[in-house]
Amino acid sequence: MMTKLSGMVMPLRIKLLVLAMLPLLLMFGLIIGLVVIQSDALSKNQANLIRSETLSSKKQELLKYVELARASISPVYDAASENDEKAKQQVIDILNNLTYGEDGYFFAYTYDGTNLVLPYQPEFVGQNIWEVEDSRGFKLLQALIRTAQQGGGFVDYYWHKPSRKEQVKKLSYAIGLDKWGWMVGTGVYIDDIEIQVESVHSKIDETISKTFIGLGIALIITIGIVVSLTTSIHINARELADQKLQALNRQLIESQEEERTRVARELHDGINQILVSVKYRLDNIKDAKSDSERRQSIMLGQSTLSEAVRELRRISKDLRPALLDDLGLLVALEDLAKEVSQRSGMHVLFEHHLDMSKVSKSAEITLFRVAQEALHNAEKHAEAKAVDMILQEEEGEIVLTIADDGIGFEEHRVSNTSQSMGLKNMRERIENLDGTFSISSLHDQGTEVRAIVPIAV
């Protein structure tokens, strides 16, 4: 009889384990898949953002250097005649001395290609290098001179970098001194952009590895708990089952304390809180008085894991909503308005009057982030009941207006708060696109955020 009974108990135990663990394994597989997909998208988006922002920063840097050079030579150049050789030599001396940083210098050529100033390669001075090409076969000097003759602008090419003794990618800005038939310019080397991008990829890969380790440990611990709890159903020795559960509980608590510090750096605090909730729900199973109560507790644990998946999706969506890339700004803002309305209870009305074919990708991203931050402030700080969000075109500009009926604020009261940092970030994003940002608010009279960017950005 005992042999037959054992033969009946083992298949039932396996079936219970499979039924309990299959949804759990599927759920963790889904979480891992989402982490991989979203991390890859985040890595690519971060890389593109770094390239864009760094290149924009370097262009602004170049414009400042060119303005400095222009201001330095203007007193001599403006007062000189077309054939004033003494003035020309003075300008050459000034440009030769205008070096900056480790690899920064100014260059000058006549419009026919004769070199006048090249501090780090003096052997070229006096030579005509009209036909010079970079490593790609690009006639860089002709492009620089042509750009200068057309009023000035940016040209990128490969050129010798003094500190590395090799050709790397360079971005230059050239202007023309038409009275003398000269092209004057300077440039910055942009090889460091890819170094920054690789660093971001490395950090994200490290984050993914840590996340997988955390999820793997959580999966192992959860599987251990499920196995122990399922086994305890068929064990009459209550004391033995309690001892195993207590050991698992101690192990779970210790593991959580060790992993929480590492995983919390990368995942939103909400994920950790939800996983802790799962743990407590599973802990309660040992006190259940019937199988139905145990199954109900397991179902509640699975439901909470589903909430974790939703939270992960929300975090990924906040980092970079797929709708923005796939369907554009209008759909993304409509979804944002709907989401905030459902979550907070505020009535968010979104209206738009804009031809989206005129809006650049960088403007779409910036306007979405501004809307996201403004709605967050309205939800967390303003105690608003309704928000109007309007996107429209006015006189060749894109205008985003977000107005709420909340309690408002006085600017000096938020100068050191997270809300102030959010306002600062919004302003900087808009100003990076040569736009304007304004905010008006009065106590108990609501707040209006207004962001304006040019069409051609």
VOPAGU-2260 file (C-alpha; in pm, 1 decimal, decimal comma):
REM VOPAGU-2260
SITE   aa  ch    i         X         Y         Z
SITE  MET   A    0       0,0       0,0       0,0
SITE  MET   A    1     280,2     244,5      84,6
SITE  THR   A    2     450,0     182,2    -250,5
SITE  LYS   A    3     130,6     244,8    -441,8
SITE  LEU   A    4      57,9     557,9    -237,5
SITE  SER   A    5     404,9     693,4    -308,8
SITE  GLY   A    6     352,0     626,1    -678,9
SITE  MET   A    7      32,3     831,0    -664,6
SITE  VAL   A    8     177,5    1119,1    -460,4
SITE  MET   A    9     482,7    1191,4    -678,8
SITE  PRO   A   10     291,8    1262,7   -1005,2
SITE  LEU   A   11      48,4    1487,8    -819,0
SITE  ARG   A   12     336,0    1680,4    -661,4
SITE  ILE   A   13     501,1    1728,9   -1000,4
SITE  LYS   A   14     174,8    1848,0   -1151,4
SITE  LEU   A   15     129,5    2100,0    -871,5
SITE  LEU   A   16     486,4    2225,0    -919,6
SITE  VAL   A   17     434,6    2263,7   -1293,9
SITE  LEU   A   18     102,3    2442,6   -1250,7
SITE  ALA   A   19     249,9    2677,5    -990,0
SITE  MET   A   20     577,2    2748,8   -1170,3
SITE  LEU   A   21     471,7    2770,8   -1534,9
SITE  PRO   A   22     297,3    3112,0   -1503,8
SITE  LEU   A   23     585,1    3233,0   -1289,9
SITE  LEU   A   24     846,0    3128,8   -1547,8
SITE  LEU   A   25     643,7    3281,8   -1830,0
SITE  MET   A   26     611,4    3605,9   -1636,5
SITE  PHE   A   27     982,3    3628,4   -1565,2
SITE  GLY   A   28    1058,4    3543,1   -1928,0
SITE  LEU   A   29     834,2    3828,8   -2036,3
SITE  ILE   A   30    1003,8    4068,4   -1793,7
SITE  ILE   A   31    1349,6    3968,7   -1917,9
SITE  GLY   A   32    1238,1    4007,0   -2278,7
SITE  LEU   A   33    1101,0    4352,8   -2209,5
SITE  VAL   A   34    1421,7    4452,8   -2029,8
SITE  VAL   A   35    1633,1    4338,9   -2327,5
SITE  ILE   A   36    1415,2    4514,6   -2586,2
SITE  GLN   A   37    1379,1    4837,9   -2393,4
SITE  SER   A   38    1744,9    4844,8   -2292,6
SITE  ASP   A   39    1850,7    4805,4   -2653,9
SITE  ALA   A   40    1615,5    5085,4   -2758,9
SITE  LEU   A   41    1739,3    5300,9   -2470,8
SITE  SER   A   42    2101,6    5235,7   -2568,8
SITE  LYS   A   43    2039,4    5343,2   -2927,8
SITE  ASN   A   44    1837,5    5646,5   -2826,2
SITE  GLN   A   45    2096,6    5755,3   -2569,9
SITE  ALA   A   46    2371,2    5719,4   -2830,9
SITE  ASN   A   47    2178,1    5932,4   -3080,0
SITE  LEU   A   48    2100,2    6188,3   -2811,3
SITE  ILE   A   49    2465,9    6212,3   -2708,2
SITE  ARG   A   50    2575,8    6255,2   -3069,4
SITE  SER   A   51    2315,4    6522,9   -3129,2
SITE  GLU   A   52    2371,5    6717,4   -2807,0
SITE  THR   A   53    2752,3    6693,5   -2821,8
SITE  LEU   A   54    2760,3    6805,1   -3184,8
SITE  SER   A   55    2527,7    7094,7   -3103,3
SITE  SER   A   56    2751,4    7192,3   -2812,1
SITE  LYS   A   57    3063,3    7183,1   -3029,6
SITE  LYS   A   58    2895,4    7400,0   -3293,8
SITE  GLN   A   59    2814,0    7658,8   -3030,2
SITE  GLU   A   60    3173,0    7637,9   -2909,0
SITE  LEU   A   61    3302,1    7698,0   -3262,9
SITE  LEU   A   62    3079,6    8000,6   -3313,1
SITE  LYS   A   63    3218,8    8155,1   -2994,4
SITE  TYR   A   64    3577,4    8098,4   -3108,0
SITE  VAL   A   65    3507,1    8250,2   -3448,9
SITE  GLU   A   66    3344,0    8552,1   -3287,1
SITE  LEU   A   67    3651,6    8588,1   -3066,9
SITE  ALA   A   68    3880,0    8581,9   -3370,6
SITE  ARG   A   69    3659,4    8825,2   -3558,5
SITE  ALA   A   70    3665,6    9065,6   -3263,7
SITE  SER   A   71    4044,9    9034,0   -3235,3
SITE  ILE   A   72    4121,6    9116,9   -3599,0
SITE  SER   A   73    3839,9    9364,5   -3668,5
SITE  PRO   A   74    4029,9    9677,4   -3549,5
SITE  VAL   A   75    4310,4    9601,0   -3795,1
SITE  TYR   A   76    4103,8    9459,5   -4080,9
SITE  ASP   A   77    3830,3    9721,7   -4082,3
SITE  ALA   A   78    4079,9   10009,1   -4097,8
SITE  ALA   A   79    4300,8    9851,3   -4364,8
SITE  SER   A   80    4287,3    9885,8   -4741,5
SITE  GLU   A   81    4281,9    9599,8   -4991,9
SITE  ASN   A   82    4659,5    9605,2   -5039,5
SITE  ASP   A   83    4774,3    9692,7   -4689,1
SITE  GLU   A   84    5049,2    9433,1   -4643,3
SITE  LYS   A   85    5137,0    9554,8   -4296,4
SITE  ALA   A   86    4778,0    9506,8   -4179,0
SITE  LYS   A   87    4768,7    9161,2   -4336,7
SITE  GLN   A   88    5079,8    9058,6   -4147,3
SITE  GLN   A   89    4931,0    9191,7   -3822,5
SITE  VAL   A   90    4619,0    8979,0   -3876,7
SITE  ILE   A   91    4836,0    8672,7   -3952,0
SITE  ASP   A   92    5030,4    8728,6   -3629,6
SITE  ILE   A   93    4709,1    8762,5   -3429,5
SITE  LEU   A   94    4563,8    8440,1   -3572,9
SITE  ASN   A   95    4887,5    8251,2   -3510,9
SITE  ASN   A   96    4868,6    8343,1   -3142,9
SITE  LEU   A   97    4499,7    8256,2   -3101,9
SITE  THR   A   98    4538,2    7896,9   -2987,5
SITE  TYR   A   99    4318,6    7729,5   -2728,0
SITE  GLY   A  100    4320,5    7397,0   -2549,3
SITE  GLU   A  101    4548,6    7115,9   -2658,3
SITE  ASP   A  102    4447,4    7106,5   -3025,0
SITE  GLY   A  103    4267,7    7436,0   -3089,7
SITE  TYR   A  104    4402,2    7682,0   -3345,8
SITE  PHE   A  105    4292,2    7911,2   -3633,0
SITE  PHE   A  106    4380,8    7872,5   -3998,3
SITE  ALA   A  107    4372,2    8113,1   -4292,7
SITE  TYR   A  108    4398,3    8070,1   -4669,8
SITE  THR   A  109    4363,4    8292,2   -4971,3
SITE  TYR   A  110    4064,3    8218,9   -5188,8
SITE  ASP   A  111    4296,2    8052,2   -5443,8
SITE  GLY   A  112    4420,7    7799,5   -5182,5
SITE  THR   A  113    4748,4    7946,1   -5052,3
SITE  ASN   A  114    4804,6    7879,3   -4683,6
SITE  LEU   A  115    4864,4    8183,3   -4460,9
SITE  VAL   A  116    4818,5    8051,1   -4106,0
SITE  LEU   A  117    4853,8    7693,6   -3978,1
SITE  PRO   A  118    5027,6    7695,4   -3635,0
SITE  TYR   A  119    5075,2    7320,9   -3582,7
SITE  GLN   A  120    5185,9    7250,5   -3942,8
SITE  PRO   A  121    5404,8    7547,5   -4038,3
SITE  GLU   A  122    5553,6    7356,6   -4331,4
SITE  PHE   A  123    5234,0    7427,3   -4526,2
SITE  VAL   A  124    5253,9    7807,5   -4483,7
SITE  GLY   A  125    5304,1    7974,9   -4821,1
SITE  GLN   A  126    5205,7    7662,8   -5015,8
SITE  ASN   A  127    4904,7    7637,3   -5240,9
SITE  ILE   A  128    4711,3    7326,3   -5139,4
SITE  TRP   A  129    4391,9    7387,8   -5335,6
SITE  GLU   A  130    4369,1    7019,1   -5431,7
SITE  VAL   A  131    4435,5    6878,0   -5081,5
SITE  GLU   A  132    4208,6    6585,8   -4986,4
SITE  ASP   A  133    4135,8    6408,4   -4661,4
SITE  SER   A  134    4148,1    6031,2   -4610,2
SITE  ARG   A  135    3804,2    5994,9   -4776,2
SITE  GLY   A  136    3910,9    6182,5   -5090,1
SITE  PHE   A  137    3710,0    6490,8   -4990,1
SITE  LYS   A  138    3851,3    6823,2   -5117,8
SITE  LEU   A  139    3821,8    6994,3   -4784,7
SITE  LEU   A  140    3996,3    7323,7   -4863,7
SITE  GLN   A  141    3773,1    7390,7   -5163,5
SITE  ALA   A  142    3467,5    7321,4   -4947,7
SITE  LEU   A  143    3589,6    7556,1   -4672,1
SITE  ILE   A  144    3663,5    7838,4   -4916,2
SITE  ARG   A  145    3331,7    7793,1   -5095,3
SITE  THR   A  146    3147,2    7801,8   -4761,2
SITE  ALA   A  147    3333,4    8117,6   -4654,2
SITE  GLN   A  148    3250,9    8291,0   -4982,8
SITE  GLN   A  149    2883,4    8209,2   -4929,2
SITE  GLY   A  150    2875,5    8386,9   -4594,1
SITE  GLY   A  151    3026,5    8130,0   -4358,5
SITE  GLY   A  152    2925,4    7793,3   -4222,7
SITE  PHE   A  153    3023,3    7448,3   -4096,1
SITE  VAL   A  154    3225,7    7185,9   -4283,8
SITE  ASP   A  155    3326,4    6842,9   -4149,3
SITE  TYR   A  156    3623,2    6644,1   -4277,3
SITE  TYR   A  157    3924,3    6442,9   -4161,7
SITE  TRP   A  158    4239,5    6629,5   -4062,3
SITE  HIS   A  159    4560,2    6588,1   -3866,5
SITE  LYS   A  160    4507,4    6609,5   -3487,9
SITE  PRO   A  161    4824,8    6740,4   -3317,2
SITE  SER   A  162    4783,4    6545,5   -2992,6
SITE  ARG   A  163    4724,0    6211,4   -3167,9
SITE  LYS   A  164    4950,7    6255,6   -3471,6
SITE  GLU   A  165    4685,9    6111,7   -3700,3
SITE  GLN   A  166    4380,6    6212,1   -3902,3
SITE  VAL   A  167    4049,3    6218,3   -3715,4
SITE  LYS   A  168    3711,1    6370,9   -3786,7
SITE  LYS   A  169    3700,5    6748,2   -3749,7
SITE  LEU   A  170    3420,8    7005,6   -3757,7
SITE  SER   A  171    3524,1    7352,7   -3875,5
SITE  TYR   A  172    3356,2    7688,8   -3919,4
SITE  ALA   A  173    3487,8    7920,7   -4190,6
SITE  ILE   A  174    3422,2    8287,9   -4264,7
SITE  GLY   A  175    3542,2    8512,6   -4543,1
SITE  LEU   A  176    3748,0    8831,8   -4535,4
SITE  ASP   A  177    3623,5    8934,0   -4879,0
SITE  LYS   A  178    3818,9    9258,7   -4894,0
SITE  TRP   A  179    4144,2    9061,5   -4894,2
SITE  GLY   A  180    4009,8    8745,3   -5052,7
SITE  TRP   A  181    4086,5    8537,1   -4742,3
SITE  MET   A  182    3913,9    8243,8   -4572,4
SITE  VAL   A  183    3960,8    8228,2   -4193,4
SITE  GLY   A  184    3834,8    7950,2   -3971,3
SITE  THR   A  185    3884,6    7716,5   -3681,1
SITE  GLY   A  186    3767,7    7369,4   -3589,8
SITE  VAL   A  187    3722,2    7116,7   -3313,8
SITE  TYR   A  188    3795,2    6745,6   -3334,6
SITE  ILE   A  189    3488,5    6530,9   -3277,9
SITE  ASP   A  190    3644,7    6188,2   -3236,1
SITE  ASP   A  191    3554,9    6203,8   -2866,7
SITE  ILE   A  192    3182,8    6175,7   -2949,6
SITE  GLU   A  193    3214,2    5807,1   -3034,9
SITE  ILE   A  194    3418,9    5753,6   -2718,4
SITE  GLN   A  195    3128,3    5895,0   -2516,3
SITE  VAL   A  196    2881,5    5675,9   -2707,9
SITE  GLU   A  197    3086,7    5364,7   -2636,5
SITE  SER   A  198    3095,5    5461,1   -2270,2
SITE  VAL   A  199    2715,0    5484,2   -2263,8
SITE  HIS   A  200    2684,4    5144,2   -2434,8
SITE  SER   A  201    2921,1    4997,1   -2177,9
SITE  LYS   A  202    2726,4    5140,6   -1884,7
SITE  ILE   A  203    2393,5    5020,5   -2024,8
SITE  ASP   A  204    2538,6    4671,1   -2083,9
SITE  GLU   A  205    2659,7    4673,0   -1725,0
SITE  THR   A  206    2314,0    4780,0   -1611,0
SITE  ILE   A  207    2150,4    4499,0   -1808,5
SITE  SER   A  208    2389,5    4245,0   -1654,8
SITE  LYS   A  209    2310,6    4368,2   -1304,1
SITE  THR   A  210    1938,6    4362,6   -1381,7
SITE  PHE   A  211    1958,7    4003,2   -1507,0
SITE  ILE   A  212    2149,5    3901,2   -1196,9
SITE  GLY   A  213    1884,7    4063,5    -977,8
SITE  LEU   A  214    1599,1    3906,0   -1171,7
SITE  GLY   A  215    1774,4    3569,4   -1170,5
SITE  ILE   A  216    1820,3    3579,0    -793,8
SITE  ALA   A  217    1459,7    3686,1    -746,7
SITE  LEU   A  218    1347,2    3402,8    -976,9
SITE  ILE   A  219    1556,1    3146,1    -790,9
SITE  ILE   A  220    1427,8    3264,2    -456,1
SITE  THR   A  221    1067,1    3268,6    -576,1
SITE  ILE   A  222    1098,3    2922,7    -730,5
SITE  GLY   A  223    1244,7    2798,0    -404,6
SITE  ILE   A  224     952,2    2939,9    -213,4
SITE  VAL   A  225     699,1    2788,4    -455,0
SITE  VAL   A  226     867,8    2449,0    -441,4
SITE  SER   A  227     880,0    2454,3     -63,5
SITE  LEU   A  228     521,4    2565,8     -30,5
SITE  THR   A  229     396,8    2307,7    -278,6
SITE  THR   A  230     591,3    2034,0    -102,9
SITE  SER   A  231     456,4    2141,2     235,1
SITE  ILE   A  232     101,3    2056,7     116,8
SITE  HIS   A  233     197,7    1687,4     120,3
SITE  ILE   A  234     401,1    1692,5     439,7
SITE  ASN   A  235     228,8    1608,6     766,8
SITE  ALA   A  236     521,2    1721,3     977,7
SITE  ARG   A  237     422,0    2086,5    1028,0
SITE  GLU   A  238     731,8    2167,9    1225,2
SITE  LEU   A  239     965,5    2054,9     944,4
SITE  ALA   A  240     775,1    2266,7     690,4
SITE  ASP   A  241     788,3    2570,5     918,9
SITE  GLN   A  242    1162,6    2532,6     963,3
SITE  LYS   A  243    1217,4    2524,7     587,2
SITE  LEU   A  244     996,1    2828,2     534,8
SITE  GLN   A  245    1176,4    3021,7     806,4
SITE  ALA   A  246    1512,1    2939,0     648,7
SITE  LEU   A  247    1382,1    3049,5     309,9
SITE  ASN   A  248    1239,6    3365,3     459,6
SITE  ARG   A  249    1572,2    3456,0     616,2
SITE  GLN   A  250    1747,5    3383,3     289,7
SITE  LEU   A  251    1495,9    3593,1      99,2
SITE  ILE   A  252    1532,8    3889,5     333,6
SITE  GLU   A  253    1911,4    3872,7     324,9
SITE  SER   A  254    1917,6    3842,5     -53,6
SITE  GLN   A  255    1675,6    4129,1     -92,6
SITE  GLU   A  256    1888,2    4353,7     127,0
SITE  GLU   A  257    2199,9    4268,9     -75,8
SITE  GLU   A  258    2038,9    4309,0    -416,8
SITE  ARG   A  259    1815,7    4605,1    -344,8
SITE  THR   A  260    2113,9    4841,0    -322,1
SITE  ARG   A  261    2241,2    4737,4    -664,3
SITE  VAL   A  262    1916,9    4689,1    -856,1
SITE  ALA   A  263    1753,9    5004,8    -715,9
SITE  ARG   A  264    2015,3    5216,4    -892,4
SITE  GLU   A  265    1880,0    5106,9   -1228,4
SITE  LEU   A  266    1511,8    5026,3   -1169,1
SITE  HIS   A  267    1237,6    5247,0   -1040,0
SITE  ASP   A  268    1163,4    5212,5    -669,1
SITE  GLY   A  269     817,5    5090,4    -759,4
SITE  ILE   A  270     954,7    4761,0    -898,2
SITE  ASN   A  271    1129,3    4681,0    -569,8
SITE  GLN   A  272     818,0    4764,9    -370,3
SITE  ILE   A  273     603,4    4537,6    -586,4
SITE  LEU   A  274     849,0    4246,6    -556,4
SITE  VAL   A  275     857,3    4290,7    -178,6
SITE  SER   A  276     477,1    4277,6    -186,4
SITE  VAL   A  277     497,9    3944,3    -370,5
SITE  LYS   A  278     726,4    3813,2     -99,6
SITE  TYR   A  279     483,2    3902,8     177,3
SITE  ARG   A  280     191,2    3750,0      -8,9
SITE  LEU   A  281     382,9    3426,1     -45,1
SITE  ASP   A  282     485,9    3439,3     321,6
SITE  ASN   A  283     119,2    3442,4     418,0
SITE  ILE   A  284      62,6    3107,1     246,7
SITE  LYS   A  285     219,0    2918,7     536,5
SITE  ASP   A  286     -54,4    3051,7     766,8
SITE  ALA   A  287    -335,9    2950,4     529,6
SITE  LYS   A  288    -584,7    2701,7     673,8
SITE  SER   A  289    -691,2    2537,4     346,0
SITE  ASP   A  290    -569,1    2459,7      -2,4
SITE  SER   A  291    -808,2    2714,5    -149,9
SITE  GLU   A  292    -657,1    2990,1      64,2
SITE  ARG   A  293    -308,6    2885,4     -44,9
SITE  ARG   A  294    -410,2    2887,0    -411,8
SITE  GLN   A  295    -570,9    3227,3    -364,5
SITE  SER   A  296    -248,7    3359,5    -212,2
SITE  ILE   A  297     -49,3    3221,6    -504,7
SITE  MET   A  298    -291,7    3388,0    -748,9
SITE  LEU   A  299    -253,8    3716,1    -559,9
SITE  GLY   A  300     122,6    3679,4    -588,1
SITE  GLN   A  301      93,4    3623,9    -963,2
SITE  SER   A  302    -137,5    3924,2    -991,4
SITE  THR   A  303     120,8    4136,8    -815,2
SITE  LEU   A  304     388,7    4015,6   -1057,0
SITE  SER   A  305     162,0    4130,4   -1339,5
SITE  GLU   A  306     161,1    4469,4   -1174,4
SITE  ALA   A  307     541,3    4461,6   -1182,2
SITE  VAL   A  308     532,8    4404,6   -1557,7
SITE  ARG   A  309     299,0    4699,1   -1598,9
SITE  GLU   A  310     528,0    4913,0   -1384,7
SITE  LEU   A  311     829,1    4811,1   -1595,3
SITE  ARG   A  312     638,7    4902,8   -1909,7
SITE  ARG   A  313     551,2    5237,5   -1757,6
SITE  ILE   A  314     915,2    5305,6   -1667,7
SITE  SER   A  315    1027,7    5209,0   -2016,7
SITE  LYS   A  316     757,8    5426,0   -2164,4
SITE  ASP   A  317     867,8    5723,4   -1953,8
SITE  LEU   A  318    1228,0    5674,2   -2066,2
SITE  ARG   A  319    1136,4    5664,2   -2432,7
SITE  PRO   A  320     776,5    5609,1   -2545,9
SITE  ALA   A  321     758,2    5384,5   -2851,0
SITE  LEU   A  322     462,1    5585,4   -2978,6
SITE  LEU   A  323     685,6    5890,1   -3022,4
SITE  ASP   A  324     916,7    5702,8   -3257,7
SITE  ASP   A  325     652,6    5495,4   -3435,2
SITE  LEU   A  326     351,4    5726,9   -3468,0
SITE  GLY   A  327     486,7    6073,4   -3391,4
SITE  LEU   A  328     438,5    6355,3   -3144,4
SITE  LEU   A  329      59,7    6400,2   -3169,0
SITE  VAL   A  330     -21,2    6037,4   -3090,2
SITE  ALA   A  331     238,2    6034,0   -2810,5
SITE  LEU   A  332      89,6    6347,4   -2650,7
SITE  GLU   A  333    -264,0    6212,0   -2681,8
SITE  ASP   A  334    -153,8    5892,4   -2509,4
SITE  LEU   A  335      28,0    6093,3   -2240,8
SITE  ALA   A  336    -281,0    6304,5   -2173,5
SITE  LYS   A  337    -497,3    5994,2   -2147,9
SITE  GLU   A  338    -251,2    5818,3   -1918,4
SITE  VAL   A  339    -219,0    6115,4   -1680,7
SITE  SER   A  340    -598,1    6158,9   -1672,6
SITE  GLN   A  341    -652,7    5795,3   -1582,4
SITE  ARG   A  342    -376,1    5786,3   -1323,7
SITE  SER   A  343    -434,5    6117,8   -1146,7
SITE  GLY   A  344    -800,9    6196,6   -1199,8
SITE  MET   A  345    -715,0    6531,7   -1360,7
SITE  HIS   A  346    -902,2    6612,2   -1679,3
SITE  VAL   A  347    -632,0    6665,9   -1942,0
SITE  LEU   A  348    -757,1    6817,9   -2267,9
SITE  PHE   A  349    -517,9    6803,7   -2564,7
SITE  GLU   A  350    -578,7    7017,2   -2876,0
SITE  HIS   A  351    -352,0    7059,1   -3175,4
SITE  HIS   A  352    -341,9    7268,6   -3491,1
SITE  LEU   A  353     -11,3    7181,7   -3653,2
SITE  ASP   A  354     127,3    7031,5   -3972,8
SITE  MET   A  355     360,3    6763,9   -3832,8
SITE  SER   A  356     562,4    6746,1   -4154,8
SITE  LYS   A  357     719,4    7076,6   -4047,6
SITE  VAL   A  358     834,8    6946,5   -3709,5
SITE  SER   A  359    1183,8    6794,7   -3677,9
SITE  LYS   A  360    1259,8    6485,6   -3471,0
SITE  SER   A  361    1462,2    6685,4   -3219,3
SITE  ALA   A  362    1172,0    6927,1   -3172,5
SITE  GLU   A  363     929,6    6636,3   -3124,6
SITE  ILE   A  364    1145,2    6483,9   -2850,7
SITE  THR   A  365    1194,8    6817,7   -2675,5
SITE  LEU   A  366     825,7    6916,2   -2685,6
SITE  PHE   A  367     723,9    6573,4   -2554,9
SITE  ARG   A  368     965,6    6597,0   -2261,8
SITE  VAL   A  369     842,2    6945,2   -2176,4
SITE  ALA   A  370     480,5    6825,7   -2182,5
SITE  GLN   A  371     573,6    6523,6   -1972,6
SITE  GLU   A  372     744,7    6737,3   -1706,2
SITE  ALA   A  373     469,0    7001,5   -1702,5
SITE  LEU   A  374     195,8    6740,9   -1654,3
SITE  HIS   A  375     404,5    6574,5   -1383,8
SITE  ASN   A  376     429,0    6907,4   -1197,1
SITE  ALA   A  377      57,1    6965,7   -1234,1
SITE  GLU   A  378     -15,3    6619,2   -1096,8
SITE  LYS   A  379     234,7    6619,1    -808,6
SITE  HIS   A  380     247,5    6981,3    -699,1
SITE  ALA   A  381     -38,1    7188,9    -838,8
SITE  GLU   A  382    -338,3    6994,2    -700,1
SITE  ALA   A  383    -503,4    7071,8   -1033,3
SITE  LYS   A  384    -838,2    6935,7   -1146,6
SITE  ALA   A  385    -802,9    7021,7   -1514,8
SITE  VAL   A  386    -518,5    7087,8   -1757,8
SITE  ASP   A  387    -536,3    7230,6   -2110,6
SITE  MET   A  388    -253,3    7131,9   -2346,4
SITE  ILE   A  389    -242,9    7307,0   -2685,3
SITE  LEU   A  390       9,2    7250,4   -2967,2
SITE  GLN   A  391      -9,3    7491,0   -3260,7
SITE  GLU   A  392     183,6    7692,1   -3516,8
SITE  GLU   A  393     205,5    8069,2   -3479,7
SITE  GLU   A  394     399,8    8290,0   -3722,2
SITE  GLY   A  395     646,4    8023,8   -3825,8
SITE  GLU   A  396     697,2    7888,0   -3474,3
SITE  ILE   A  397     577,6    7581,0   -3286,7
SITE  VAL   A  398     399,2    7679,1   -2965,6
SITE  LEU   A  399     317,4    7437,9   -2682,5
SITE  THR   A  400      97,3    7579,2   -2404,7
SITE  ILE   A  401       6,8    7384,1   -2089,1
SITE  ALA   A  402    -222,6    7557,9   -1838,2
SITE  ASP   A  403    -368,7    7414,3   -1517,8
SITE  ASP   A  404    -619,5    7539,2   -1260,3
SITE  GLY   A  405    -407,9    7439,7    -960,3
SITE  ILE   A  406    -281,3    7627,0    -658,2
SITE  GLY   A  407       4,3    7794,6    -846,1
SITE  PHE   A  408     326,7    7899,8    -679,7
SITE  GLU   A  409     556,9    8188,1    -612,0
SITE  GLU   A  410     890,9    8134,1    -783,2
SITE  HIS   A  411    1107,2    8195,2    -474,7
SITE  ARG   A  412     924,9    7914,9    -291,9
SITE  VAL   A  413    1042,2    7644,6    -537,4
SITE  SER   A  414    1395,8    7766,2    -594,0
SITE  ASN   A  415    1550,0    7468,3    -414,2
SITE  THR   A  416    1295,4    7196,0    -491,1
SITE  SER   A  417    1271,2    6914,2    -743,7
SITE  GLN   A  418     998,7    7114,5    -915,0
SITE  SER   A  419    1250,9    7393,8    -972,5
SITE  MET   A  420    1493,0    7143,3   -1126,9
SITE  GLY   A  421    1216,6    7026,6   -1358,6
SITE  LEU   A  422    1147,5    7384,3   -1469,1
SITE  LYS   A  423    1518,4    7438,3   -1527,8
SITE  ASN   A  424    1542,6    7123,8   -1738,8
SITE  MET   A  425    1244,5    7230,5   -1950,4
SITE  ARG   A  426    1397,6    7573,1   -2008,2
SITE  GLU   A  427    1734,5    7427,8   -2107,5
SITE  ARG   A  428    1576,6    7181,1   -2351,8
SITE  ILE   A  429    1386,2    7457,7   -2529,6
SITE  GLU   A  430    1678,5    7700,2   -2534,4
SITE  ASN   A  431    1900,2    7430,7   -2688,6
SITE  LEU   A  432    1670,3    7450,9   -2992,2
SITE  ASP   A  433    1700,0    7831,0   -2999,6
SITE  GLY   A  434    1350,4    7856,4   -2859,3
SITE  THR   A  435    1196,9    8046,9   -2570,0
SITE  PHE   A  436    1045,3    7913,0   -2250,1
SITE  SER   A  437     821,9    8100,9   -2009,6
SITE  ILE   A  438     614,3    8016,4   -1706,4
SITE  SER   A  439     357,3    8231,8   -1533,3
SITE  SER   A  440     191,6    8144,7   -1204,7
SITE  LEU   A  441      10,0    8314,9    -922,6
SITE  HIS   A  442     -86,7    8169,5    -588,0
SITE  ASP   A  443    -430,0    7999,3    -611,6
SITE  GLN   A  444    -466,4    8109,8    -976,1
SITE  GLY   A  445    -302,2    7823,0   -1166,5
SITE  THR   A  446      10,4    7792,0   -1377,4
SITE  GLU   A  447      79,0    7831,2   -1749,0
SITE  VAL   A  448     385,6    7684,0   -1920,0
SITE  ARG   A  449     464,0    7809,2   -2270,2
SITE  ALA   A  450     738,3    7664,8   -2493,3
SITE  ILE   A  451     818,2    7809,4   -2836,2
SITE  VAL   A  452    1064,2    7661,2   -3087,3
SITE  PRO   A  453    1133,7    7764,0   -3447,5
SITE  ILE   A  454     990,2    7548,2   -3724,9
SITE  ALA   A  455    1333,3    7484,4   -3877,7
SITE  VAL   A  456    1525,6    7317,5   -3593,6
